[in-house]
């Protein structure tokens, strides 16, 4: 995956190094050249000086081939503007915005832009949203056999009952996040655009569940 990060503060630099350690290509954008020192001498990714919501700056960072974008600068307005430009201009759907104001974060969640409120979350939470692959479980049992993962769900599942999603994956979906609020699904709960799905799986189920929900439902 190629990930573009706007902001090279403590969160952005930590996120960039963590992504690179996992084998991903990374480009970091920041307005201040000296900020890139936080990445350290071992960082092999690309650094781009400029404003993170400028189209040409984003293009130099490789946004046209990007699999994900994280806006983690120190300004709420800059982060949300950059997130919208990346989604609406470049068509990158895997976008996360760091928001200081929790009230704002909930509003942007309703607009379909996942946000990370810095009061409650840190760089590992951004990783979980950028890399919804089960490699960073939300919870793991002491024996290491069962884990709770946040699963990326293809938009084609919108309108499907959660019970049907469980049947298709043979996994339990104990809860989901909707508009920033947890929801325990019942038999009538329907998956909506913007919902975050959490699945309880054994280690050998992870790939199957991710593959099933990460693509359109199989028609029978």
C-alpha positions as a Python dict, from the first residue, in 0.01 Angstrom:
ca = {
    (1, 'X'): (0, 0, 0),
    (2, 'X'): (103, 360, -61),
    (3, 'X'): (-6, 595, 217),
    (4, 'X'): (13, 974, 212),
    (5, 'X'): (33, 1152, 549),
    (6, 'X'): (-28, 1523, 599),
    (7, 'X'): (149, 1648, 909),
    (8, 'X'): (487, 1546, 1045),
    (9, 'X'): (436, 1614, 1412),
    (10, 'X'): (458, 1344, 1678),
    (11, 'X'): (157, 1151, 1550),
    (12, 'X'): (240, 1187, 1181),
    (13, 'X'): (605, 1087, 1220),
    (14, 'X'): (517, 791, 1443),
    (15, 'X'): (254, 680, 1197),
    (16, 'X'): (494, 711, 902),
    (17, 'X'): (762, 501, 1072),
    (18, 'X'): (508, 240, 1180),
    (19, 'X'): (370, 208, 828),
    (20, 'X'): (718, 179, 678),
    (21, 'X'): (813, -93, 928),
    (22, 'X'): (513, -288, 799),
    (23, 'X'): (645, -270, 446),
    (24, 'X'): (426, 7, 306),
    (25, 'X'): (545, 300, 96),
    (26, 'X'): (490, 636, 265),
    (27, 'X'): (493, 1001, 163),
    (28, 'X'): (478, 1274, 428),
    (29, 'X'): (364, 1631, 365),
    (30, 'X'): (444, 1922, 595),
    (31, 'X'): (472, 2297, 555),
    (32, 'X'): (785, 2315, 774),
    (33, 'X'): (1097, 2147, 632),
    (34, 'X'): (1254, 2093, 975),
    (35, 'X'): (955, 1879, 1078),
    (36, 'X'): (1088, 1593, 866),
    (37, 'X'): (1373, 1548, 1115),
    (38, 'X'): (1125, 1364, 1336),
    (39, 'X'): (1120, 1081, 1083),
    (40, 'X'): (1480, 989, 1166),
    (41, 'X'): (1769, 889, 939),
    (42, 'X'): (1629, 542, 863),
    (43, 'X'): (1311, 669, 701),
    (44, 'X'): (1312, 575, 331),
    (45, 'X'): (981, 731, 228),
    (46, 'X'): (918, 1056, 44),
    (47, 'X'): (891, 1397, 207),
    (48, 'X'): (709, 1684, 38),
    (49, 'X'): (719, 2042, 165),
    (50, 'X'): (393, 2227, 115),
    (51, 'X'): (28, 2265, 211),
    (52, 'X'): (-145, 1931, 240),
    (53, 'X'): (-465, 2034, 65),
    (54, 'X'): (-284, 2180, -241),
    (55, 'X'): (-347, 1958, -545),
    (56, 'X'): (6, 1982, -684),
    (57, 'X'): (158, 1904, -345),
    (58, 'X'): (-66, 1599, -313),
    (59, 'X'): (26, 1484, -663),
    (60, 'X'): (399, 1511, -579),
    (61, 'X'): (328, 1292, -275),
    (62, 'X'): (173, 1026, -500),
    (63, 'X'): (-191, 1077, -408),
    (64, 'X'): (-305, 954, -750),
    (65, 'X'): (-180, 606, -665),
    (66, 'X'): (-246, 621, -292),
    (67, 'X'): (-437, 351, -106),
    (68, 'X'): (-492, 571, 197),
    (69, 'X'): (-456, 926, 331),
    (70, 'X'): (-416, 1047, 688),
    (71, 'X'): (-457, 1415, 776),
    (72, 'X'): (-286, 1451, 1113),
    (73, 'X'): (-161, 1809, 1120),
    (74, 'X'): (-224, 2038, 1418),
    (75, 'X'): (-518, 2220, 1257),
    (76, 'X'): (-874, 2085, 1241),
    (77, 'X'): (-967, 2302, 944),
    (78, 'X'): (-661, 2200, 743),
    (79, 'X'): (-717, 1833, 819),
    (80, 'X'): (-1081, 1826, 718),
    (81, 'X'): (-1016, 2035, 406),
    (82, 'X'): (-735, 1805, 297),
    (83, 'X'): (-948, 1496, 366),
    (84, 'X'): (-1230, 1633, 151),
    (85, 'X'): (-996, 1729, -134),
    (86, 'X'): (-841, 1382, -133),
    (87, 'X'): (-1179, 1209, -132),
    (88, 'X'): (-1366, 1435, -371),
    (89, 'X'): (-1089, 1533, -614),
    (90, 'X'): (-870, 1224, -620),
    (91, 'X'): (-1128, 959, -531),
    (92, 'X'): (-935, 809, -238),
    (93, 'X'): (-1197, 654, -11),
    (94, 'X'): (-961, 533, 264),
    (95, 'X'): (-920, 866, 444),
    (96, 'X'): (-874, 951, 812),
    (97, 'X'): (-873, 1301, 963),
    (98, 'X'): (-731, 1390, 1303),
    (99, 'X'): (-969, 1628, 1481),
    (100, 'X'): (-905, 1801, 1814),
    (101, 'X'): (-1267, 1901, 1870),
    (102, 'X'): (-1470, 1590, 1956),
    (103, 'X'): (-1794, 1763, 1855),
    (104, 'X'): (-1653, 1834, 1512),
    (105, 'X'): (-1527, 1478, 1482),
    (106, 'X'): (-1879, 1342, 1521),
    (107, 'X'): (-2008, 1581, 1254),
    (108, 'X'): (-1742, 1469, 1006),
    (109, 'X'): (-1820, 1104, 1081),
    (110, 'X'): (-2175, 1177, 967),
    (111, 'X'): (-2032, 1320, 644),
    (112, 'X'): (-1858, 990, 582),
    (113, 'X'): (-1506, 1100, 678),
    (114, 'X'): (-1367, 880, 959),
    (115, 'X'): (-1201, 1101, 1218),
    (116, 'X'): (-969, 1045, 1511),
    (117, 'X'): (-1029, 1268, 1813),
    (118, 'X'): (-690, 1327, 1971),
    (119, 'X'): (-829, 1338, 2324),
    (120, 'X'): (-920, 968, 2306),
    (121, 'X'): (-705, 820, 2032),
    (122, 'X'): (-341, 798, 1921),
    (123, 'X'): (-136, 684, 1621),
    (124, 'X'): (-226, 315, 1667),
    (125, 'X'): (-595, 401, 1618),
    (126, 'X'): (-513, 573, 1289),
    (127, 'X'): (-323, 260, 1187),
    (128, 'X'): (-628, 44, 1257),
    (129, 'X'): (-838, 256, 1023),
    (130, 'X'): (-580, 286, 749),
    (131, 'X'): (-488, -82, 761),
    (132, 'X'): (-812, -269, 830),
    (133, 'X'): (-642, -604, 780),
    (134, 'X'): (-671, -760, 1123),
    (135, 'X'): (-297, -719, 1184),
    (136, 'X'): (-378, -464, 1455),
    (137, 'X'): (-666, -623, 1652),
    (138, 'X'): (-882, -409, 1875),
    (139, 'X'): (-871, -689, 2134),
    (140, 'X'): (-707, -1030, 2163),
    (141, 'X'): (-781, -1298, 2419),
    (142, 'X'): (-494, -1402, 2650),
    (143, 'X'): (-440, -1728, 2463),
    (144, 'X'): (-405, -1543, 2131),
    (145, 'X'): (-675, -1757, 1968),
    (146, 'X'): (-961, -1508, 1933),
    (147, 'X'): (-945, -1146, 1828),
    (148, 'X'): (-1181, -854, 1770),
    (149, 'X'): (-1107, -674, 1445),
    (150, 'X'): (-1238, -367, 1268),
    (151, 'X'): (-1325, -479, 916),
    (152, 'X'): (-1325, -275, 598),
    (153, 'X'): (-1664, -334, 432),
    (154, 'X'): (-1731, -287, 61),
    (155, 'X'): (-2001, -28, -9),
    (156, 'X'): (-2201, -294, -194),
    (157, 'X'): (-2302, -432, 148),
    (158, 'X'): (-2495, -114, 232),
    (159, 'X'): (-2860, -207, 293),
    (160, 'X'): (-2776, -563, 401),
    (161, 'X'): (-2886, -694, 738),
    (162, 'X'): (-2603, -759, 982),
    (163, 'X'): (-2740, -1109, 1039),
    (164, 'X'): (-2689, -1180, 667),
    (165, 'X'): (-2332, -1051, 694),
    (166, 'X'): (-2273, -1289, 985),
    (167, 'X'): (-2415, -1578, 784),
    (168, 'X'): (-2194, -1494, 486),
    (169, 'X'): (-1876, -1474, 694),
    (170, 'X'): (-1961, -1735, 962),
    (171, 'X'): (-1838, -1479, 1215),
    (172, 'X'): (-2007, -1284, 1493),
    (173, 'X'): (-2049, -908, 1463),
    (174, 'X'): (-2101, -811, 1827),
    (175, 'X'): (-2119, -437, 1763),
    (176, 'X'): (-2067, -157, 1514),
    (177, 'X'): (-1999, 215, 1531),
    (178, 'X'): (-2253, 451, 1375),
    (179, 'X'): (-2208, 829, 1383),
    (180, 'X'): (-1947, 788, 1654),
    (181, 'X'): (-2176, 581, 1879),
    (182, 'X'): (-2159, 209, 1954),
    (183, 'X'): (-2452, -6, 1846),
    (184, 'X'): (-2526, -370, 1933),
    (185, 'X'): (-2707, -508, 1626),
    (186, 'X'): (-3027, -707, 1647),
    (187, 'X'): (-3209, -910, 1383),
    (188, 'X'): (-3336, -598, 1206),
    (189, 'X'): (-3016, -392, 1203),
    (190, 'X'): (-2911, -295, 850),
    (191, 'X'): (-2556, -199, 754),
    (192, 'X'): (-2543, 171, 659),
    (193, 'X'): (-2287, 378, 469),
    (194, 'X'): (-2022, 499, 715),
    (195, 'X'): (-2076, 220, 969),
    (196, 'X'): (-1764, 64, 1121),
    (197, 'X'): (-1803, -312, 1162),
    (198, 'X'): (-1629, -510, 1435),
    (199, 'X'): (-1607, -887, 1401),
    (200, 'X'): (-1510, -1147, 1662),
    (201, 'X'): (-1300, -1409, 1485),
    (202, 'X'): (-1048, -1685, 1541),
    (203, 'X'): (-706, -1634, 1388),
    (204, 'X'): (-778, -1866, 1097),
    (205, 'X'): (-1096, -1673, 1010),
    (206, 'X'): (-936, -1333, 970),
    (207, 'X'): (-849, -1352, 600),
    (208, 'X'): (-1179, -1513, 502),
    (209, 'X'): (-1385, -1251, 687),
    (210, 'X'): (-1181, -963, 544),
    (211, 'X'): (-1206, -1105, 191),
    (212, 'X'): (-1579, -1163, 219),
    (213, 'X'): (-1671, -820, 355),
    (214, 'X'): (-1404, -635, 159),
    (215, 'X'): (-1572, -728, -170),
    (216, 'X'): (-1930, -721, -297),
    (217, 'X'): (-2171, -985, -160),
    (218, 'X'): (-2189, -1308, -355),
    (219, 'X'): (-2524, -1341, -525),
    (220, 'X'): (-2693, -1680, -493),
}
